[in-house]
Amino acid sequence: MPSSSKVVLTAGAVVGAASAAAVWGIGIERYLFTVREHELQILPAGSASIRVLHVSDIHMAPWQRRKQHWIAGLADQWNPDLVVNTGDNMGHAEGLKGLRVALDPLRSIPGVFVHGSNDHSAPSPRNPMKYFTGPSDVKHTAELLDTDSLDAYLGEELGWLDLNNSAGSIVVGGARIDAFGVSDAHRGWDELSELPGALEAVRSTGAAALTLGVTHAPYRRVLDDFVDLGADAIFAGHTHGGQVRLPGFGALVANCDIPLDQARGLSTWSHDSRTVPLNVSAGLGHSIYAPVRFACRPEVSLITLRARD
């Protein structure tokens, strides 16, 4: 076969493979919502198990009915005892309409939440290739969202605890859980210096069976401080698990400084000789301007906390 024909065939194969990947990532995989299950033995001996539903990066737009109804079915299907929401709930100025459909069935379940940047401002068009060059830049011209209405829904209607640069305690299945968190570290909104005082006030009211640290973006500075502050487990989102992963390799980017092999799933984080579980959710959504998932299904995590042996 002439060399020119081989070049044409090779080029055709590459274009065909790229087209197939695009069809899969844009038209199929981003709708393959899944539940990633884990177990952790971190509760005091003799404690009843607690099922934690970790929800992140919904990026809701009002027309995303398939995603809304899938999330709405989680309460009946998995019967969680606690919801941890690590932010970026909104993906559109009218996203709260879709969130109500999705999250209302979780209304009777205790929960905690923190903000991502897309709980304050809507996504804006940008070159998706820049995402692979490092953490995304902050755009100061983005459309502002109605964060107050979002917080009123999550905090007052659903009854979830707002942990943005704050701490508090909730009772889950008869067990007291202390929790603390920060707002979006990717935007520099994390006020870590506020947490020691907030935690001291919470802990002065009694002892807890468990302490959770909650953040949207898992930057190393945040994770280190959370370990120092006594978190028994840490929950984060933001990374989308890389959103586009290479089979056999994993995430190409994390959009923050966490190691790429920890950009999705359950791992551990160590600092100053202390190690705690870390769950980074790949999240359920994407920017409406980058509607693709490849080798990285949209997900929630269901983590069953069990008593230590």
N, C-alpha and C positions, 0 to 999 in steps of 0.2 A: 504494500500500500504506500503511495507517495506520502512524504512527510507532511505536505499541506493538508492532506485528507485526515491524517492523524490529529493534527492541530484542530481542525474543524470538529472532529468527533469528540476530542477532549473538551473543547470549549462548550460544545453542546451538552456534554454530560455534566459539566460544572453548572451551567445555567439551569439545566433540568433539576439537579439536586437542590440548588438554591431556591428555585421556584417551589419545589415540593416542600422544603423546609418552611418557606413563607406561608404556604397554604396551611400547613399543619399548625404553625405557631400562631397565626392570625385567625384562622377560621375554625380550629378545632381545640387545640390544647388550652387556650385561655378560658374555655368553658368547662374543662374537666376538673371541677372542684373536688377536693379530696380532704379527708381527715387523716392527719398524721398522729399516730398514737405512741405514747411513751409512758413509762412508769418510773417513779422516784421514791425511794425509801428515805424520807426525810422528816416524817412526823414522829412525835414522841411515842415510845412503846405503848401499845394498848390503844392507840387512837384509831378511830374509824377512818376509812379511806375518804379522800376528797377528790372529786373529778373537776379538774380545771380546764375550762374552754378558753384557749388563747386565740383571740381574734385580732387581726392587724391588717392595715393597709387595704381597706375595703375600696377606697377611691370611688365612692358611689356616684353615679350619674342617674337621673330619674328614669331613663329608658332601659336600665339594665335589670329587667324583670327576672331573667333567668338566675342571676346572682342573688337578687332579693329573695326569691322563693326558696333557693337552696339554703341560704343562711337561716331563713325563718323556720326551716324544718329541723334545725340542729337541736333545739330544746327538747322536742319530743323523742327524737331518735337517740340522743346521747345522754340526756338527763344530767347535765352538769350541775355541780354544786356551787361553782364560782366562775365568773367571767373576768378575764384579764384582757383589756382592750388597749393595745399599744399604739393607737393613733393613726392619722391619715385616713379618717373615716370618709371625708368628703372628696369628691372628684369633679364637682360642678357646683355652680351657685345654687341650684335647686336639688342638690344631693340629699338634703335632709328628708325630702319626701320619700325617696327610696329607702333611706335608713330606717324610717319608721316601719315600713313594711318588713324589712329584714330583721330588726332587733326587737320589735314589740313582743314577740313570743318569749323573749328572755327577761321580761319585765319583773317577774317574781324571784329572780335569781340574784343573789348578791354579786357585786362587781366593782371593779376599779378601772380607771382610765387615765391616760395622759394624752397630750397633743403631739401630732406631727405638724409639719408646716402646712399641709393641705387641709388642716382644720382651721386655718386662718386665711389662706389665700388659695385661689383656684389655680390649677395648672395652666401653663402657657405653652404655645408652640416653641419648639427648640430643635436643633439638629440632634437626632438620637445618637449619632456617632460620637458626640462629645461625651456621652455617658461613659464611654470606654476609656477616656483619657484621665479619669480621676473623679473625685467627688464633685457633684454638680454645683454650679454657681448659684448664688441667690439672685433672683430677679426682683427688683424693687417696683416694677410696674404691674405686677400681677393683680388681678381682680380680688378685692377683699371679700371674705365670706362672713356670714352671720354666725360668728363663733359663740356669741351669747346664747343664741337659740339652740345651737348644738349642745352647749354645756347644760342648758336648762333641760333639754331632753334627756341627756345621759345622766345628769345628776339628780334632777328633781322628779322626772317622770319614771325613769328606769330605777332610780335610787342608787346609782353607782357612785363610788367615792372618787372625787377629783384629787389626783396625786401630782398635779403639776407643781413641781418645786415645793412639795408638801408631804405630809405623812398623816396617817390615821389608822384606825382599827375597825375591823368588822368581825361579825360572828358568823361562822360557816359550819353548819351541822353541829352546833354546840361548842365549837372550838374557836377561840379568839385568834385572829390573824392580824398582825401588824403589817403595814405596807407603807412604802415610801416611793417617791418617783420624781422625775424631772420632766420639764417640757423639752421640746425638740433640740437636742444637742447639735444637730446638723446646722441649725440656724444660730447656734450659740445662746439659746434660751435656757439652757440648763444652769440653775443657780444652786450649785452643789453646796455652797457655804450656808444655805438656808436649812439644809437637812439635819445636821446634828442637833440644833435647837428644837426643830419640829419633832424629831424622834425622841428626844429627852422628855418633851411634854407628853407624848403618847405613852412612853414606857413608864412614866410616873403614875399612870392610872392602873397598872397591873401587868402581869406577865402574859405573854402570848405563846401559843403552841408553835408558831411559825412566823417568820418575817420575810416578806417578799420585796424585791426591788424591781421597779417598773420604769422602763425608758422606751422612747420611740427609737432613737438612733443609738446603736451599741458602740459608741466611741470608747476607746480604751480608758480615757480619763474617767468616764462615767462608771464603767465596769469596775475599775480599780477602787474607786470611792465606795461603790455599793458593797464590795467585799469587805472593805474596812468598816463600813457602817453596820455590818452584821447580817446582811441578807443571807437567808438560807437557800434562796433560789432567785434567779434573775430572769426577767422576761423582756424581750425586745422585738422590734420589727424593722421597718425602714429599708432593708436591703433588697426586698423582693426575691431573696435567694439568688440574686444575680439577674433574675428575670429571663435571661438567655444563658443557658449553661451548655457546656460541651459534654456529651456522654463520655464517661470514663475520666473526665478531668474535673468538672464542676463549674463553679462560678468564675466568670472572667473578671467581674467587678463586684464591689460591695457597697459603693457610694459612701464609704466611711473608712476608718482605719482598722477595722477588725480584720483578722486574718481571713483570707478567702475560704479556707476550709471550715470556717465557723460562720459563714454567711447564711446558713440555713440549718435548722434542726437543733437537736439537743447535744450539747457538749459541756465542757466545764471551763470555768475561768478561775485562774489562780493569781493571787497577789499577796505578798508578804507572808508566805507559808500557809495561806488559807485558800481552800479550793471549794467552789460552790457550783451547782448546776446552772447552766445558761441555756435558755431556749430562745432561738431567733426564728421567728415565723417568716416564711416566704410570702405571707400575705395572700389576699384574695383578689387583688385588683392590679391596676396599672393606670398610668396617665391615659386620658382619652386621646392624647396625641401620640402615644406609643402602644397601640393595642396588640401586643404580642407576648406570648410566653413560649419558650422552647426548652424542652427537657427540664421544666420547672413548673409543675402544675400549681395553680392557685390552691391555697390550703388554709385550713385552721389546724391548730394542735389541740389534742385532747390528752392531757397529762394527768394520770392517776397518781395522787400522792398517797403513799402507804406508810404504815408505821415501821420504824426501824426494828430489826430483829432484836 
